[in-house]
Amino acid sequence: MKQVKALVLRAAGVNCDMETQYALEKAGALAERVHINRIIENPSCLDDYQILVFPGGFSYGDDVAAGKILANQVVHHLADALKKFISDGKVVLGICNGFQVLVKTGILPGFNGGDNINLKDLPVSITNNDSGKFEDRWVHLEPAGDKCIFINPGQRIYLPIAHGEGKVVTKDTATLDRLKSDGHVAFRYVDSEGNTGKFPINPNGSTDSIAGLTDPTGRVLGLMPHPERFVHNTQHPHWGRLKDRSRADGITIFNNAVNYVRDNL
């Protein structure tokens, strides 16, 4: 069986890296946590990995804006290496703060492929929750299509969120139309029956209830909820009352990534 290698990016303030490493290992990958400074020193080290994860947390204290400083580092020091990583057919996942970073670098939604890694004129952003406060709750997510390799089409999942800046907004209505028509929307917030709605179904007020985005290849995913926090059934808030105690929705994200690499790289 092919050994899949995953890199979990570390930086000051990132605090979900160990849980993410564990989730990847549970899915069968060999996962390592590596500080961004080590990657900046030697960008070619990314060649050794097939999966790159930007985990959750509060990178650099979310000064300026959530994920902005880490996004600056990526754009100024690692743009070429990341373009190569994606063009080589590899897999990238951004969770919560990592999603914010992918959006603020232009990697997501990636309208122009790998050529749009920059800090200016971005079509999508992520800003403060409509509630005006940090939201910590569990949410239902509905896959919006079958393009993204991380998701099981048609499988509604249940994951926790924990963020103060999770509202996905678009530059204009044309951008939103393009996100939908080109299959960039990966997940939407829904209720237990699959219906979109206002708060708390949509916990942050995201445009079109968007909870996650993918790029044109379907191999890059960013989402606000935390799949690494639901990789065992006992992590479900009502696990003792579940009829199916074998299912942990978060691990499917990691399983699909690892299986894709084994089958395609």
DRENDO-955375 format. One record per residue (C-alpha): residue in three letters; x, y, z. Coordinates in steps of 0.02 Angstrom, whole numbers, plus 50000, padded with zeros to 5 digits. Example, Ala and Ser with C-alpha at 12.3 -4.5 7.8 and 13.67 -1.06 7.14 Angstrom:
BEGIN
ALA506154977550390 SER506844994750357 
END
This chain:
BEGIN
MET500005000050000 LYS500685017149952 GLN501225027950100 VAL500335044750093 LYS501305059150171 ALA500405074350241 LEU501105090750305 VAL500155100450438 LEU500725118550437 ARG501205126450603 ALA501345144850645 ALA501175155750799 GLY499395154850862 VAL498895139250765 ASN498135127550894 CYS497275113350800 ASP498825105850722 MET498965090750837 GLU497135085850815 THR497335087650628 GLN498895076950627 TYR497965063650727 ALA496485063950604 LEU497655061650456 GLU498545047250542 LYS496875039150584 ALA496465040250398 GLY498085031050358 ALA499295045150314 LEU501025048250384 ALA500765065850450 GLU502045078550511 ARG501845095650589 VAL503075107950513 HIS503305126350555 ILE503095138550412 ASN504835145650444 ARG505595128650401 ILE504605128350238 ILE505115146150194 GLU506925141050220 ASN506705126350101 PRO505115127449994 SER505625111949897 CYS505245101550052 LEU503425102049995 ASP503935089949857 ASP504015076349990 TYR502155077550031 GLN500525074349940 ILE499335082750064 LEU499545100150139 VAL498405106050279 PHE498185123550347 PRO497405119650517 GLY496295129950630 GLY496755141950767 PHE497185160350776 SER498765162250673 TYR499785177150735 GLY498335181550850 ASP497245185750699 ASP498005203250705 VAL497425214450561 ALA496135201250511 ALA495925182550533 GLY497265173250436 LYS497925189050354 ILE499725188550417 LEU499945170250375 ALA499205173850204 ASN500515187450180 GLN501895175050220 VAL501195162450096 VAL501035175149956 HIS502735183149980 HIS503755167450015 LEU502845151949955 ALA501765156949806 ASP502815147649677 ALA502995132149786 LEU501115131449817 LYS500715134049633 LYS501835119249595 PHE501075108749734 ILE499325111349663 SER499835109549481 ASP500685092949525 GLY498955086149566 LYS499165086449755 VAL497875090249889 VAL497635105450000 LEU496445107450148 GLY496105123250248 ILE495105121950409 CYS494345137350493 ASN495855149050507 GLY496625138850367 PHE495095142450259 GLN495315160950297 VAL497125159750240 LEU496685150850077 VAL495375164150037 LYS496515178750081 THR497905172049970 GLY496735169649822 ILE497045150849820 LEU495175149449848 PRO494085150549751 GLY495535150249627 PHE494595157349479 ASN496205158749378 GLY496995142549436 GLY498665143949523 ASP499065160649442 ASN497995171049559 ILE498955169249723 ASN498995187349780 LEU498345199249912 LYS497375211449804 ASP495685212149719 LEU495095195849794 PRO493365190049738 VAL492915182149906 SER493275186550087 ILE492825180250260 THR492295192950390 ASN491455195250560 ASN489955184550607 ASP488275193350593 SER487975189150777 GLY489435200350824 LYS490175186850934 PHE491165170750933 GLU490055156050883 ASP490405138950958 ARG489085126050906 TRP488755110950796 VAL488065113050621 HIS487395102450479 LEU488265103650310 GLU487545098850141 PRO488735095149996 ALA488395107049853 GLY489035095849714 ASP490175081449668 LYS491705091249610 CYS492705091249772 ILE493725075649808 PHE493575077949997 ILE491695075450008 ASN490445061549983 PRO489115068549865 GLY487405068249944 GLN488045064350120 ARG487475077450244 ILE488715078950387 TYR488745086350562 LEU490265095950625 PRO490725108850757 ILE491165126950722 ALA492175138850829 HIS492505155950751 GLY492195174550764 GLU492545178450581 GLY491675165250477 LYS490505174950363 VAL490915171350181 VAL490565186550071 THR490795189649886 LYS491415204849794 ASP489785206249696 THR488305196149633 ALA489275191049477 THR490575182849588 LEU489235173349683 ASP488465167749520 ARG490155161349462 LEU490455152049625 LYS488825142749601 SER488885139949413 ASP490695133949411 GLY490495122149559 HIS491575131349685 VAL490325129549828 ALA490795113649922 PHE489645114450074 ARG488155124650133 TYR487475126550309 VAL485795117750325 ASP484645110850459 SER484445092450500 GLU483245090550352 GLY484415098850227 ASN483565115850220 THR484515132250222 GLY483955145650343 LYS484415160250453 PHE485375160050617 PRO485755147950698 ILE485615136450546 ASN486795148350458 PRO487865152650610 ASN488815167350539 GLY487725174850402 SER488765168250257 THR488155173050084 ASP487105159050008 SER487425149050169 ILE489185144850106 ALA490175134550231 GLY491575128650116 LEU492355131949946 THR493375121849823 ASP494495127049678 PRO494315122549492 THR495235106049517 GLY494175100149663 ARG495795095749754 VAL495825111249865 LEU494515112950001 GLY494245126350132 LEU492875125650262 MET492455134450424 PRO491865119150525 HIS493145107750606 PRO493155089750538 GLU494655085450647 ARG493545087450801 PHE492365073450750 VAL493415058250706 HIS492745047050844 ASN490895044150876 THR491105048751059 GLN491515066651006 HIS489715069050949 PRO488775079651079 HIS487385066551091 TRP488405051051052 GLY487555040451186 ARG485875042551099 LEU486455039250922 LYS485685024650829 ASP487245022850722 ARG488735024250838 SER489985019250705 ARG489915035450608 ALA491065050450638 ASP490745062850499 GLY492375072450511 ILE493485057650470 THR492675056050299 ILE493565072150245 PHE495255064750288 ASN494865047250224 ASN494365054350054 ALA495965064550042 VAL497075049750083 ASN496135037949968 TYR496235050449825 VAL498115051649842 ARG498305032649848 ASP497255030649691 ASN497945045149589 LEU499705050149641 
END
